[in-house]
């Protein structure tokens, strides 16, 4: 029998919704910071506004860091159990369960292996329960992975630019990069929520299907009833 993965799926979705919200606020915060920096270049600024801006951006950065770490941890927990459940149910898997967690941390391999495993979870969980005509397209997995890679690349570029904060121009470049990074994180998080929700639905339906009495079990049960 597959293991219950409902709590993990629920927490993952909540965390990604929180990430969407905080990245939306951060994008707007960077927009405000850009406006402030443009005024600073012209010598028109308010010290209190500048101080409040710094505090706001620092708090947002801390919140994003905490939520990102929690999202990664719980997503991998859900991801690993979903793959383990697929193996328990007799699905065809090309990798061990440990790779569902470990592949995220191996350089270069983490560019392809998690996508391959997610594709197996999506397709093979359905194949155990649905006819070919009933199965849903796995296109969302490819779109999600593409957005995930793009958002990570932009985030890395943003982090590199952030080191150049000695000038207003450097701060402006960093703010624009951070704004675009947060803007890309939002659709990536939306796709992740939709994908996890649907994949978990496949998992629930597979679990319900496995608990149904098989034909031979039904015959034995009927025989016992007749004998009694």
Secondary structure, 3 states (H helix, E strand, C coil): CCCCCHHHHHHHHHHHHHHHHHHHHHHHHHHHHHHHHHHHHCCCCCHHHHHHHHHHHHHHHHHHHHHHHHHHHHHHHHHHHHHHHHHHCCCCCCCCCCHHHHHHHCCCHHHCHHHHHHHHHHHHHHHCCCCHHHCCCCHHHHHHHHHHHHHHHHHHHHHHHHCCCCCHHHHHHHHHHHHHHHHHHHHHHHHHHHHHHHHHHHHHHHHHHHHCCCHHHHHHHHHHHHHC
